[in-house]
């Protein structure tokens, strides 16, 4: 599987912040980008969630608060109806 870039769709050097909002935006973009790049991926939701979280492992919020980042990601999926 192709890796999802940490900062999809953003100009090189654009700063990521150590907060839930920044992580939620990065997560939403990574999820969307994965669907665009691999529309027939066939992954179960939980497997895809783990893959996306791993792709964002270097996000400042994910590094400092990994459990809370996972909660934010799960919350985003509920908001998006996924």
N, C-alpha and C positions, 0 to 999 in steps of 0.2 A: 504494500500500500504506500502511496505517496504521502509524505509528511505535509501537514498544513503549516504554512509559515506562521511564525509568532505574531507578526504584525501585518496580517493580510489587508490589502487594499489601502494601506497608509504609506505616505512618502517615507523613504529611507530616513532614519534619524528622528522621526516623530517620537516624542517621549511617551512612555507608558508610566502610569502612576500606581502607587501602592495603595489602591483603594478598590472597593467593590464595584463602583461605577465603571472604572477603567477596565477591570477584569470582565464585567458583564458585556461591555462593548466588544472586547477582544473575543470573548466566547461566542457571542452571536455571529460575529464575522467568520470565525473559524468554522462554526457549524454550517453556515451558509456556503462558505467556500468549499467545504468538503462535499456538500450535496452537489455543487456545480461541477467539481472536478471528478467526482465518482458517483454519478446519479444512480447507478445500479449496484451500489456497494453491498446491499443485502445484509447489513449488520443489524443485530438487535440494538434497541435503543441504549441499553446499559453498556454494551460493548463499544458503541460509537461514542458515548459519553466518556468512557475511560480513555479512548483514543484521543479525543479532543482535549481532555484535561492534560494528558501526557504531552500533547503538542504545545500546550501553554505552560509547561513546567517552568520556564524561565521568566514568566510574567512576575513582576515584583509582588503582587498580591498573592499569587499562587505559592510563591516561594516563602513568604512570611506567614501565611495563614492557609495552608493547604486544605484543612477540613472546612473552613468557612468558604473558601473558593469553590469547593465541591457543592456546598449548600447553595451558593449563589447560582452555580450552573444548573442545578436541579430546579431551582426556583425559576430561572429563565426559561427552561423547557416547559414548565407548567404555564407560564405567561404566554409562550408561543403556541400553546396547545399541542405540544409534542409529547 
